[in-house]
Amino acid sequence: MNVSEFLGTRVFDKNGFEIGKISDMLINPKEGVINFISISTGEFGIRRKDVQIKPSDVKVMGDYLLLNLAREDLDID
């Protein structure tokens, strides 16, 4: 899969609450490993905040991203 296929993917916390969408990924091309995933929260210009998570914070990745973290753990409010 290409990184562009993940952009815009909906992100949910461990309690099933939607917190945002994937906006970017930092990848180490030599190792082919994802270092960080950026999540854009809120609407553009309205309480928008970008947070970065580590791959170890991800529980499930597919049609959506499910985290091992709660919304409160991300400091987005």
mmCIF file of the N, C-alpha and C atoms, coordinates in Angstrom:
data_MODEL
# 
_entry.id   MODEL 
# 
loop_
_atom_site.group_PDB 
_atom_site.id 
_atom_site.type_symbol 
_atom_site.label_atom_id 
_atom_site.label_alt_id 
_atom_site.label_comp_id 
_atom_site.label_asym_id 
_atom_site.label_entity_id 
_atom_site.label_seq_id 
_atom_site.pdbx_PDB_ins_code 
_atom_site.Cartn_x 
_atom_site.Cartn_y 
_atom_site.Cartn_z 
_atom_site.occupancy 
_atom_site.B_iso_or_equiv 
_atom_site.pdbx_formal_charge 
_atom_site.auth_seq_id 
_atom_site.auth_comp_id 
_atom_site.auth_asym_id 
_atom_site.auth_atom_id 
_atom_site.pdbx_PDB_model_num 
ATOM 1   N N  . MET A 1 1  ? 0.837   -1.189 0.000  1.00 0.00 ? 1  MET A N  1 
ATOM 2   C CA . MET A 1 1  ? 0.000   0.000  0.000  1.00 0.00 ? 1  MET A CA 1 
ATOM 3   C C  . MET A 1 1  ? 0.875   1.243  0.000  1.00 0.00 ? 1  MET A C  1 
ATOM 4   N N  . ASN A 1 2  ? 0.384   2.282  -0.598 1.00 0.00 ? 2  ASN A N  1 
ATOM 5   C CA . ASN A 1 2  ? 1.059   3.569  -0.588 1.00 0.00 ? 2  ASN A CA 1 
ATOM 6   C C  . ASN A 1 2  ? 0.576   4.391  0.592  1.00 0.00 ? 2  ASN A C  1 
ATOM 7   N N  . VAL A 1 3  ? 1.434   5.289  1.058  1.00 0.00 ? 3  VAL A N  1 
ATOM 8   C CA . VAL A 1 3  ? 1.063   6.170  2.170  1.00 0.00 ? 3  VAL A CA 1 
ATOM 9   C C  . VAL A 1 3  ? -0.188  6.963  1.815  1.00 0.00 ? 3  VAL A C  1 
ATOM 10  N N  . SER A 1 4  ? -0.305  7.382  0.574  1.00 0.00 ? 4  SER A N  1 
ATOM 11  C CA . SER A 1 4  ? -1.456  8.191  0.158  1.00 0.00 ? 4  SER A CA 1 
ATOM 12  C C  . SER A 1 4  ? -2.782  7.460  0.368  1.00 0.00 ? 4  SER A C  1 
ATOM 13  N N  . GLU A 1 5  ? -2.753  6.137  0.387  1.00 0.00 ? 5  GLU A N  1 
ATOM 14  C CA . GLU A 1 5  ? -3.983  5.369  0.604  1.00 0.00 ? 5  GLU A CA 1 
ATOM 15  C C  . GLU A 1 5  ? -4.466  5.468  2.048  1.00 0.00 ? 5  GLU A C  1 
ATOM 16  N N  . PHE A 1 6  ? -3.568  5.816  2.973  1.00 0.00 ? 6  PHE A N  1 
ATOM 17  C CA . PHE A 1 6  ? -3.943  5.948  4.379  1.00 0.00 ? 6  PHE A CA 1 
ATOM 18  C C  . PHE A 1 6  ? -4.418  7.357  4.730  1.00 0.00 ? 6  PHE A C  1 
ATOM 19  N N  . LEU A 1 7  ? -4.019  8.348  3.929  1.00 0.00 ? 7  LEU A N  1 
ATOM 20  C CA . LEU A 1 7  ? -4.396  9.723  4.231  1.00 0.00 ? 7  LEU A CA 1 
ATOM 21  C C  . LEU A 1 7  ? -5.918  9.875  4.200  1.00 0.00 ? 7  LEU A C  1 
ATOM 22  N N  . GLY A 1 8  ? -6.442  10.523 5.213  1.00 0.00 ? 8  GLY A N  1 
ATOM 23  C CA . GLY A 1 8  ? -7.887  10.704 5.314  1.00 0.00 ? 8  GLY A CA 1 
ATOM 24  C C  . GLY A 1 8  ? -8.599  9.575  6.050  1.00 0.00 ? 8  GLY A C  1 
ATOM 25  N N  . THR A 1 9  ? -7.867  8.537  6.430  1.00 0.00 ? 9  THR A N  1 
ATOM 26  C CA . THR A 1 9  ? -8.463  7.414  7.164  1.00 0.00 ? 9  THR A CA 1 
ATOM 27  C C  . THR A 1 9  ? -8.958  7.896  8.523  1.00 0.00 ? 9  THR A C  1 
ATOM 28  N N  . ARG A 1 10 ? -10.157 7.514  8.884  1.00 0.00 ? 10 ARG A N  1 
ATOM 29  C CA . ARG A 1 10 ? -10.736 7.912  10.173 1.00 0.00 ? 10 ARG A CA 1 
ATOM 30  C C  . ARG A 1 10 ? -10.017 7.217  11.318 1.00 0.00 ? 10 ARG A C  1 
ATOM 31  N N  . VAL A 1 11 ? -9.828  7.965  12.413 1.00 0.00 ? 11 VAL A N  1 
ATOM 32  C CA . VAL A 1 11 ? -9.100  7.470  13.580 1.00 0.00 ? 11 VAL A CA 1 
ATOM 33  C C  . VAL A 1 11 ? -10.037 7.476  14.789 1.00 0.00 ? 11 VAL A C  1 
ATOM 34  N N  . PHE A 1 12 ? -10.067 6.347  15.510 1.00 0.00 ? 12 PHE A N  1 
ATOM 35  C CA . PHE A 1 12 ? -10.904 6.197  16.696 1.00 0.00 ? 12 PHE A CA 1 
ATOM 36  C C  . PHE A 1 12 ? -10.030 5.879  17.898 1.00 0.00 ? 12 PHE A C  1 
ATOM 37  N N  . ASP A 1 13 ? -10.441 6.394  19.072 1.00 0.00 ? 13 ASP A N  1 
ATOM 38  C CA . ASP A 1 13 ? -9.700  6.053  20.295 1.00 0.00 ? 13 ASP A CA 1 
ATOM 39  C C  . ASP A 1 13 ? -10.134 4.669  20.774 1.00 0.00 ? 13 ASP A C  1 
ATOM 40  N N  . LYS A 1 14 ? -9.542  4.199  21.853 1.00 0.00 ? 14 LYS A N  1 
ATOM 41  C CA . LYS A 1 14 ? -9.823  2.838  22.330 1.00 0.00 ? 14 LYS A CA 1 
ATOM 42  C C  . LYS A 1 14 ? -11.260 2.651  22.799 1.00 0.00 ? 14 LYS A C  1 
ATOM 43  N N  . ASN A 1 15 ? -11.976 3.756  23.031 1.00 0.00 ? 15 ASN A N  1 
ATOM 44  C CA . ASN A 1 15 ? -13.375 3.692  23.452 1.00 0.00 ? 15 ASN A CA 1 
ATOM 45  C C  . ASN A 1 15 ? -14.343 3.819  22.281 1.00 0.00 ? 15 ASN A C  1 
ATOM 46  N N  . GLY A 1 16 ? -13.801 3.916  21.063 1.00 0.00 ? 16 GLY A N  1 
ATOM 47  C CA . GLY A 1 16 ? -14.643 3.980  19.871 1.00 0.00 ? 16 GLY A CA 1 
ATOM 48  C C  . GLY A 1 16 ? -15.071 5.373  19.474 1.00 0.00 ? 16 GLY A C  1 
ATOM 49  N N  . PHE A 1 17 ? -14.505 6.405  20.086 1.00 0.00 ? 17 PHE A N  1 
ATOM 50  C CA . PHE A 1 17 ? -14.851 7.780  19.739 1.00 0.00 ? 17 PHE A CA 1 
ATOM 51  C C  . PHE A 1 17 ? -13.951 8.265  18.611 1.00 0.00 ? 17 PHE A C  1 
ATOM 52  N N  . GLU A 1 18 ? -14.553 8.844  17.572 1.00 0.00 ? 18 GLU A N  1 
ATOM 53  C CA . GLU A 1 18 ? -13.755 9.354  16.463 1.00 0.00 ? 18 GLU A CA 1 
ATOM 54  C C  . GLU A 1 18 ? -12.994 10.596 16.915 1.00 0.00 ? 18 GLU A C  1 
ATOM 55  N N  . ILE A 1 19 ? -11.690 10.621 16.638 1.00 0.00 ? 19 ILE A N  1 
ATOM 56  C CA . ILE A 1 19 ? -10.885 11.763 17.069 1.00 0.00 ? 19 ILE A CA 1 
ATOM 57  C C  . ILE A 1 19 ? -10.305 12.552 15.905 1.00 0.00 ? 19 ILE A C  1 
ATOM 58  N N  . GLY A 1 20 ? -10.322 12.009 14.714 1.00 0.00 ? 20 GLY A N  1 
ATOM 59  C CA . GLY A 1 20 ? -9.792  12.738 13.566 1.00 0.00 ? 20 GLY A CA 1 
ATOM 60  C C  . GLY A 1 20 ? -9.489  11.827 12.403 1.00 0.00 ? 20 GLY A C  1 
ATOM 61  N N  . LYS A 1 21 ? -8.574  12.313 11.538 1.00 0.00 ? 21 LYS A N  1 
ATOM 62  C CA . LYS A 1 21 ? -8.189  11.565 10.344 1.00 0.00 ? 21 LYS A CA 1 
ATOM 63  C C  . LYS A 1 21 ? -6.675  11.618 10.176 1.00 0.00 ? 21 LYS A C  1 
ATOM 64  N N  . ILE A 1 22 ? -6.129  10.588 9.552  1.00 0.00 ? 22 ILE A N  1 
ATOM 65  C CA . ILE A 1 22 ? -4.698  10.567 9.283  1.00 0.00 ? 22 ILE A CA 1 
ATOM 66  C C  . ILE A 1 22 ? -4.377  11.673 8.278  1.00 0.00 ? 22 ILE A C  1 
ATOM 67  N N  . SER A 1 23 ? -3.411  12.531 8.650  1.00 0.00 ? 23 SER A N  1 
ATOM 68  C CA . SER A 1 23 ? -3.030  13.626 7.766  1.00 0.00 ? 23 SER A CA 1 
ATOM 69  C C  . SER A 1 23 ? -1.635  13.446 7.174  1.00 0.00 ? 23 SER A C  1 
ATOM 70  N N  . ASP A 1 24 ? -0.798  12.622 7.810  1.00 0.00 ? 24 ASP A N  1 
ATOM 71  C CA . ASP A 1 24 ? 0.562   12.425 7.315  1.00 0.00 ? 24 ASP A CA 1 
ATOM 72  C C  . ASP A 1 24 ? 1.198   11.241 8.029  1.00 0.00 ? 24 ASP A C  1 
ATOM 73  N N  . MET A 1 25 ? 2.286   10.749 7.466  1.00 0.00 ? 25 MET A N  1 
ATOM 74  C CA . MET A 1 25 ? 3.061   9.676  8.089  1.00 0.00 ? 25 MET A CA 1 
ATOM 75  C C  . MET A 1 25 ? 4.535   9.970  7.868  1.00 0.00 ? 25 MET A C  1 
ATOM 76  N N  . LEU A 1 26 ? 5.338   9.716  8.880  1.00 0.00 ? 26 LEU A N  1 
ATOM 77  C CA . LEU A 1 26 ? 6.786   9.831  8.755  1.00 0.00 ? 26 LEU A CA 1 
ATOM 78  C C  . LEU A 1 26 ? 7.341   8.420  8.672  1.00 0.00 ? 26 LEU A C  1 
ATOM 79  N N  . ILE A 1 27 ? 7.967   8.106  7.537  1.00 0.00 ? 27 ILE A N  1 
ATOM 80  C CA . ILE A 1 27 ? 8.430   6.752  7.273  1.00 0.00 ? 27 ILE A CA 1 
ATOM 81  C C  . ILE A 1 27 ? 9.945   6.755  7.070  1.00 0.00 ? 27 ILE A C  1 
ATOM 82  N N  . ASN A 1 28 ? 10.591  5.743  7.612  1.00 0.00 ? 28 ASN A N  1 
ATOM 83  C CA . ASN A 1 28 ? 12.015  5.533  7.375  1.00 0.00 ? 28 ASN A CA 1 
ATOM 84  C C  . ASN A 1 28 ? 12.123  4.659  6.128  1.00 0.00 ? 28 ASN A C  1 
ATOM 85  N N  . PRO A 1 29 ? 12.490  5.246  4.986  1.00 0.00 ? 29 PRO A N  1 
ATOM 86  C CA . PRO A 1 29 ? 12.485  4.479  3.737  1.00 0.00 ? 29 PRO A CA 1 
ATOM 87  C C  . PRO A 1 29 ? 13.508  3.345  3.690  1.00 0.00 ? 29 PRO A C  1 
ATOM 88  N N  . LYS A 1 30 ? 14.619  3.504  4.388  1.00 0.00 ? 30 LYS A N  1 
ATOM 89  C CA . LYS A 1 30 ? 15.637  2.451  4.369  1.00 0.00 ? 30 LYS A CA 1 
ATOM 90  C C  . LYS A 1 30 ? 15.141  1.185  5.053  1.00 0.00 ? 30 LYS A C  1 
ATOM 91  N N  . GLU A 1 31 ? 14.409  1.371  6.151  1.00 0.00 ? 31 GLU A N  1 
ATOM 92  C CA . GLU A 1 31 ? 13.900  0.226  6.903  1.00 0.00 ? 31 GLU A CA 1 
ATOM 93  C C  . GLU A 1 31 ? 12.463  -0.129 6.530  1.00 0.00 ? 31 GLU A C  1 
ATOM 94  N N  . GLY A 1 32 ? 11.768  0.792  5.844  1.00 0.00 ? 32 GLY A N  1 
ATOM 95  C CA . GLY A 1 32 ? 10.370  0.564  5.504  1.00 0.00 ? 32 GLY A CA 1 
ATOM 96  C C  . GLY A 1 32 ? 9.474   0.533  6.723  1.00 0.00 ? 32 GLY A C  1 
ATOM 97  N N  . VAL A 1 33 ? 9.792   1.381  7.712  1.00 0.00 ? 33 VAL A N  1 
ATOM 98  C CA . VAL A 1 33 ? 9.084   1.400  8.986  1.00 0.00 ? 33 VAL A CA 1 
ATOM 99  C C  . VAL A 1 33 ? 8.414   2.752  9.192  1.00 0.00 ? 33 VAL A C  1 
ATOM 100 N N  . ILE A 1 34 ? 7.196   2.732  9.717  1.00 0.00 ? 34 ILE A N  1 
ATOM 101 C CA . ILE A 1 34 ? 6.497   3.970  10.070 1.00 0.00 ? 34 ILE A CA 1 
ATOM 102 C C  . ILE A 1 34 ? 7.027   4.445  11.417 1.00 0.00 ? 34 ILE A C  1 
ATOM 103 N N  . ASN A 1 35 ? 7.530   5.677  11.462 1.00 0.00 ? 35 ASN A N  1 
ATOM 104 C CA . ASN A 1 35 ? 8.028   6.250  12.716 1.00 0.00 ? 35 ASN A CA 1 
ATOM 105 C C  . ASN A 1 35 ? 6.928   6.963  13.487 1.00 0.00 ? 35 ASN A C  1 
ATOM 106 N N  . PHE A 1 36 ? 6.115   7.759  12.787 1.00 0.00 ? 36 PHE A N  1 
ATOM 107 C CA . PHE A 1 36 ? 5.027   8.501  13.413 1.00 0.00 ? 36 PHE A CA 1 
ATOM 108 C C  . PHE A 1 36 ? 3.861   8.601  12.454 1.00 0.00 ? 36 PHE A C  1 
ATOM 109 N N  . ILE A 1 37 ? 2.669   8.723  13.026 1.00 0.00 ? 37 ILE A N  1 
ATOM 110 C CA . ILE A 1 37 ? 1.456   8.971  12.256 1.00 0.00 ? 37 ILE A CA 1 
ATOM 111 C C  . ILE A 1 37 ? 0.870   10.268 12.781 1.00 0.00 ? 37 ILE A C  1 
ATOM 112 N N  . SER A 1 38 ? 0.592   11.208 11.875 1.00 0.00 ? 38 SER A N  1 
ATOM 113 C CA . SER A 1 38 ? -0.020  12.479 12.263 1.00 0.00 ? 38 SER A CA 1 
ATOM 114 C C  . SER A 1 38 ? -1.528  12.371 12.088 1.00 0.00 ? 38 SER A C  1 
ATOM 115 N N  . ILE A 1 39 ? -2.243  12.841 13.103 1.00 0.00 ? 39 ILE A N  1 
ATOM 116 C CA . ILE A 1 39 ? -3.707  12.842 13.088 1.00 0.00 ? 39 ILE A CA 1 
ATOM 117 C C  . ILE A 1 39 ? -4.177  14.277 13.180 1.00 0.00 ? 39 ILE A C  1 
ATOM 118 N N  . SER A 1 40 ? -5.041  14.655 12.261 1.00 0.00 ? 40 SER A N  1 
ATOM 119 C CA . SER A 1 40 ? -5.636  15.984 12.271 1.00 0.00 ? 40 SER A CA 1 
ATOM 120 C C  . SER A 1 40 ? -6.996  15.885 12.954 1.00 0.00 ? 40 SER A C  1 
ATOM 121 N N  . THR A 1 41 ? -7.179  16.676 14.001 1.00 0.00 ? 41 THR A N  1 
ATOM 122 C CA . THR A 1 41 ? -8.439  16.661 14.746 1.00 0.00 ? 41 THR A CA 1 
ATOM 123 C C  . THR A 1 41 ? -9.214  17.929 14.437 1.00 0.00 ? 41 THR A C  1 
ATOM 124 N N  . GLY A 1 42 ? -10.507 17.882 14.586 1.00 0.00 ? 42 GLY A N  1 
ATOM 125 C CA . GLY A 1 42 ? -11.348 19.053 14.345 1.00 0.00 ? 42 GLY A CA 1 
ATOM 126 C C  . GLY A 1 42 ? -11.461 19.391 12.878 1.00 0.00 ? 42 GLY A C  1 
ATOM 127 N N  . GLU A 1 43 ? -12.186 20.441 12.582 1.00 0.00 ? 43 GLU A N  1 
ATOM 128 C CA . GLU A 1 43 ? -12.375 20.915 11.222 1.00 0.00 ? 43 GLU A CA 1 
ATOM 129 C C  . GLU A 1 43 ? -11.303 21.948 10.894 1.00 0.00 ? 43 GLU A C  1 
ATOM 130 N N  . PHE A 1 44 ? -11.022 22.115 9.608  1.00 0.00 ? 44 PHE A N  1 
ATOM 131 C CA . PHE A 1 44 ? -10.004 23.067 9.191  1.00 0.00 ? 44 PHE A CA 1 
ATOM 132 C C  . PHE A 1 44 ? -10.339 24.460 9.711  1.00 0.00 ? 44 PHE A C  1 
ATOM 133 N N  . GLY A 1 45 ? -9.440  25.015 10.498 1.00 0.00 ? 45 GLY A N  1 
ATOM 134 C CA . GLY A 1 45 ? -9.621  26.366 11.026 1.00 0.00 ? 45 GLY A CA 1 
ATOM 135 C C  . GLY A 1 45 ? -10.502 26.454 12.257 1.00 0.00 ? 45 GLY A C  1 
ATOM 136 N N  . ILE A 1 46 ? -11.192 25.362 12.617 1.00 0.00 ? 46 ILE A N  1 
ATOM 137 C CA . ILE A 1 46 ? -12.075 25.377 13.783 1.00 0.00 ? 46 ILE A CA 1 
ATOM 138 C C  . ILE A 1 46 ? -11.556 24.358 14.783 1.00 0.00 ? 46 ILE A C  1 
ATOM 139 N N  . ARG A 1 47 ? -10.863 24.836 15.806 1.00 0.00 ? 47 ARG A N  1 
ATOM 140 C CA . ARG A 1 47 ? -10.319 23.977 16.856 1.00 0.00 ? 47 ARG A CA 1 
ATOM 141 C C  . ARG A 1 47 ? -9.476  22.839 16.294 1.00 0.00 ? 47 ARG A C  1 
ATOM 142 N N  . ARG A 1 48 ? -8.836  23.084 15.185 1.00 0.00 ? 48 ARG A N  1 
ATOM 143 C CA . ARG A 1 48 ? -8.008  22.039 14.567 1.00 0.00 ? 48 ARG A CA 1 
ATOM 144 C C  . ARG A 1 48 ? -6.691  21.917 15.323 1.00 0.00 ? 48 ARG A C  1 
ATOM 145 N N  . LYS A 1 49 ? -6.285  20.697 15.535 1.00 0.00 ? 49 LYS A N  1 
ATOM 146 C CA . LYS A 1 49 ? -5.014  20.415 16.168 1.00 0.00 ? 49 LYS A CA 1 
ATOM 147 C C  . LYS A 1 49 ? -4.469  19.129 15.565 1.00 0.00 ? 49 LYS A C  1 
ATOM 148 N N  . ASP A 1 50 ? -3.179  19.116 15.319 1.00 0.00 ? 50 ASP A N  1 
ATOM 149 C CA . ASP A 1 50 ? -2.526  17.914 14.806 1.00 0.00 ? 50 ASP A CA 1 
ATOM 150 C C  . ASP A 1 50 ? -1.739  17.266 15.934 1.00 0.00 ? 50 ASP A C  1 
ATOM 151 N N  . VAL A 1 51 ? -1.869  15.964 16.065 1.00 0.00 ? 51 VAL A N  1 
ATOM 152 C CA . VAL A 1 51 ? -1.118  15.212 17.068 1.00 0.00 ? 51 VAL A CA 1 
ATOM 153 C C  . VAL A 1 51 ? -0.372  14.090 16.361 1.00 0.00 ? 51 VAL A C  1 
ATOM 154 N N  . GLN A 1 52 ? 0.739   13.680 16.955 1.00 0.00 ? 52 GLN A N  1 
ATOM 155 C CA . GLN A 1 52 ? 1.499   12.569 16.405 1.00 0.00 ? 52 GLN A CA 1 
ATOM 156 C C  . GLN A 1 52 ? 1.444   11.399 17.369 1.00 0.00 ? 52 GLN A C  1 
ATOM 157 N N  . ILE A 1 53 ? 1.290   10.217 16.786 1.00 0.00 ? 53 ILE A N  1 
ATOM 158 C CA . ILE A 1 53 ? 1.287   8.991  17.586 1.00 0.00 ? 53 ILE A CA 1 
ATOM 159 C C  . ILE A 1 53 ? 2.354   8.052  17.048 1.00 0.00 ? 53 ILE A C  1 
ATOM 160 N N  . LYS A 1 54 ? 2.754   7.118  17.869 1.00 0.00 ? 54 LYS A N  1 
ATOM 161 C CA . LYS A 1 54 ? 3.712   6.094  17.467 1.00 0.00 ? 54 LYS A CA 1 
ATOM 162 C C  . LYS A 1 54 ? 2.947   4.873  16.944 1.00 0.00 ? 54 LYS A C  1 
ATOM 163 N N  . PRO A 1 55 ? 3.562   4.092  16.103 1.00 0.00 ? 55 PRO A N  1 
ATOM 164 C CA . PRO A 1 55 ? 2.904   2.864  15.626 1.00 0.00 ? 55 PRO A CA 1 
ATOM 165 C C  . PRO A 1 55 ? 2.485   1.937  16.765 1.00 0.00 ? 55 PRO A C  1 
ATOM 166 N N  . SER A 1 56 ? 3.203   1.971  17.879 1.00 0.00 ? 56 SER A N  1 
ATOM 167 C CA . SER A 1 56 ? 2.845   1.120  19.018 1.00 0.00 ? 56 SER A CA 1 
ATOM 168 C C  . SER A 1 56 ? 1.527   1.552  19.671 1.00 0.00 ? 56 SER A C  1 
ATOM 169 N N  . ASP A 1 57 ? 1.041   2.763  19.338 1.00 0.00 ? 57 ASP A N  1 
ATOM 170 C CA . ASP A 1 57 ? -0.240  3.253  19.863 1.00 0.00 ? 57 ASP A CA 1 
ATOM 171 C C  . ASP A 1 57 ? -1.422  2.725  19.054 1.00 0.00 ? 57 ASP A C  1 
ATOM 172 N N  . VAL A 1 58 ? -1.145  2.017  17.958 1.00 0.00 ? 58 VAL A N  1 
ATOM 173 C CA . VAL A 1 58 ? -2.185  1.525  17.052 1.00 0.00 ? 58 VAL A CA 1 
ATOM 174 C C  . VAL A 1 58 ? -2.553  0.094  17.410 1.00 0.00 ? 58 VAL A C  1 
ATOM 175 N N  . LYS A 1 59 ? -3.860  -0.134 17.549 1.00 0.00 ? 59 LYS A N  1 
ATOM 176 C CA . LYS A 1 59 ? -4.353  -1.483 17.827 1.00 0.00 ? 59 LYS A CA 1 
ATOM 177 C C  . LYS A 1 59 ? -4.765  -2.175 16.529 1.00 0.00 ? 59 LYS A C  1 
ATOM 178 N N  . VAL A 1 60 ? -5.515  -1.466 15.670 1.00 0.00 ? 60 VAL A N  1 
ATOM 179 C CA . VAL A 1 60 ? -6.005  -2.025 14.409 1.00 0.00 ? 60 VAL A CA 1 
ATOM 180 C C  . VAL A 1 60 ? -5.849  -0.973 13.316 1.00 0.00 ? 60 VAL A C  1 
ATOM 181 N N  . MET A 1 61 ? -5.359  -1.398 12.148 1.00 0.00 ? 61 MET A N  1 
ATOM 182 C CA . MET A 1 61 ? -5.265  -0.498 11.003 1.00 0.00 ? 61 MET A CA 1 
ATOM 183 C C  . MET A 1 61 ? -5.848  -1.198 9.801  1.00 0.00 ? 61 MET A C  1 
ATOM 184 N N  . GLY A 1 62 ? -6.811  -0.551 9.178  1.00 0.00 ? 62 GLY A N  1 
ATOM 185 C CA . GLY A 1 62 ? -7.476  -1.120 8.007  1.00 0.00 ? 62 GLY A CA 1 
ATOM 186 C C  . GLY A 1 62 ? -8.315  -0.038 7.375  1.00 0.00 ? 62 GLY A C  1 
ATOM 187 N N  . ASP A 1 63 ? -9.626  -0.258 7.321  1.00 0.00 ? 63 ASP A N  1 
ATOM 188 C CA . ASP A 1 63 ? -10.535 0.767  6.807  1.00 0.00 ? 63 ASP A CA 1 
ATOM 189 C C  . ASP A 1 63 ? -10.574 1.962  7.747  1.00 0.00 ? 63 ASP A C  1 
ATOM 190 N N  . TYR A 1 64 ? -10.153 1.774  8.971  1.00 0.00 ? 64 TYR A N  1 
ATOM 191 C CA . TYR A 1 64 ? -10.055 2.824  9.984  1.00 0.00 ? 64 TYR A CA 1 
ATOM 192 C C  . TYR A 1 64 ? -8.862  2.500  10.868 1.00 0.00 ? 64 TYR A C  1 
ATOM 193 N N  . LEU A 1 65 ? -8.495  3.445  11.718 1.00 0.00 ? 65 LEU A N  1 
ATOM 194 C CA . LEU A 1 65 ? -7.378  3.254  12.650 1.00 0.00 ? 65 LEU A CA 1 
ATOM 195 C C  . LEU A 1 65 ? -7.948  3.259  14.057 1.00 0.00 ? 65 LEU A C  1 
ATOM 196 N N  . LEU A 1 66 ? -7.721  2.195  14.802 1.00 0.00 ? 66 LEU A N  1 
ATOM 197 C CA . LEU A 1 66 ? -8.172  2.093  16.179 1.00 0.00 ? 66 LEU A CA 1 
ATOM 198 C C  . LEU A 1 66 ? -6.939  2.152  17.079 1.00 0.00 ? 66 LEU A C  1 
ATOM 199 N N  . LEU A 1 67 ? -6.966  3.065  18.034 1.00 0.00 ? 67 LEU A N  1 
ATOM 200 C CA . LEU A 1 67 ? -5.814  3.279  18.905 1.00 0.00 ? 67 LEU A CA 1 
ATOM 201 C C  . LEU A 1 67 ? -5.923  2.517  20.214 1.00 0.00 ? 67 LEU A C  1 
ATOM 202 N N  . ASN A 1 68 ? -4.789  2.335  20.863 1.00 0.00 ? 68 ASN A N  1 
ATOM 203 C CA . ASN A 1 68 ? -4.721  1.784  22.218 1.00 0.00 ? 68 ASN A CA 1 
ATOM 204 C C  . ASN A 1 68 ? -4.871  2.899  23.250 1.00 0.00 ? 68 ASN A C  1 
ATOM 205 N N  . LEU A 1 69 ? -5.102  4.114  22.799 1.00 0.00 ? 69 LEU A N  1 
ATOM 206 C CA . LEU A 1 69 ? -5.171  5.294  23.663 1.00 0.00 ? 69 LEU A CA 1 
ATOM 207 C C  . LEU A 1 69 ? -6.581  5.837  23.741 1.00 0.00 ? 69 LEU A C  1 
ATOM 208 N N  . ALA A 1 70 ? -6.886  6.474  24.854 1.00 0.00 ? 70 ALA A N  1 
ATOM 209 C CA . ALA A 1 70 ? -8.150  7.204  24.995 1.00 0.00 ? 70 ALA A CA 1 
ATOM 210 C C  . ALA A 1 70 ? -7.956  8.626  24.517 1.00 0.00 ? 70 ALA A C  1 
ATOM 211 N N  . ARG A 1 71 ? -9.023  9.279  24.170 1.00 0.00 ? 71 ARG A N  1 
ATOM 212 C CA . ARG A 1 71 ? -8.988  10.678 23.727 1.00 0.00 ? 71 ARG A CA 1 
ATOM 213 C C  . ARG A 1 71 ? -8.220  11.555 24.708 1.00 0.00 ? 71 ARG A C  1 
ATOM 214 N N  . GLU A 1 72 ? -8.425  11.312 25.999 1.00 0.00 ? 72 GLU A N  1 
ATOM 215 C CA . GLU A 1 72 ? -7.791  12.121 27.040 1.00 0.00 ? 72 GLU A CA 1 
ATOM 216 C C  . GLU A 1 72 ? -6.267  11.968 27.024 1.00 0.00 ? 72 GLU A C  1 
ATOM 217 N N  . ASP A 1 73 ? -5.773  10.833 26.552 1.00 0.00 ? 73 ASP A N  1 
ATOM 218 C CA . ASP A 1 73 ? -4.331  10.581 26.503 1.00 0.00 ? 73 ASP A CA 1 
ATOM 219 C C  . ASP A 1 73 ? -3.631  11.400 25.420 1.00 0.00 ? 73 ASP A C  1 
ATOM 220 N N  . LEU A 1 74 ? -4.400  11.953 24.473 1.00 0.00 ? 74 LEU A N  1 
ATOM 221 C CA . LEU A 1 74 ? -3.827  12.639 23.320 1.00 0.00 ? 74 LEU A CA 1 
ATOM 222 C C  . LEU A 1 74 ? -3.719  14.140 23.494 1.00 0.00 ? 74 LEU A C  1 
ATOM 223 N N  . ASP A 1 75 ? -4.291  14.709 24.530 1.00 0.00 ? 75 ASP A N  1 
ATOM 224 C CA . ASP A 1 75 ? -4.217  16.148 24.777 1.00 0.00 ? 75 ASP A CA 1 
ATOM 225 C C  . ASP A 1 75 ? -4.713  16.943 23.571 1.00 0.00 ? 75 ASP A C  1 
ATOM 226 N N  . ILE A 1 76 ? -5.939  16.645 23.114 1.00 0.00 ? 76 ILE A N  1 
ATOM 227 C CA . ILE A 1 76 ? -6.485  17.342 21.962 1.00 0.00 ? 76 ILE A CA 1 
ATOM 228 C C  . ILE A 1 76 ? -7.630  18.279 22.311 1.00 0.00 ? 76 ILE A C  1 
ATOM 229 N N  . ASP A 1 77 ? -8.074  18.294 23.524 1.00 0.00 ? 77 ASP A N  1 
ATOM 230 C CA . ASP A 1 77 ? -9.195  19.187 23.893 1.00 0.00 ? 77 ASP A CA 1 
ATOM 231 C C  . ASP A 1 77 ? -8.695  20.494 24.439 1.00 0.00 ? 77 ASP A C  1 
# 
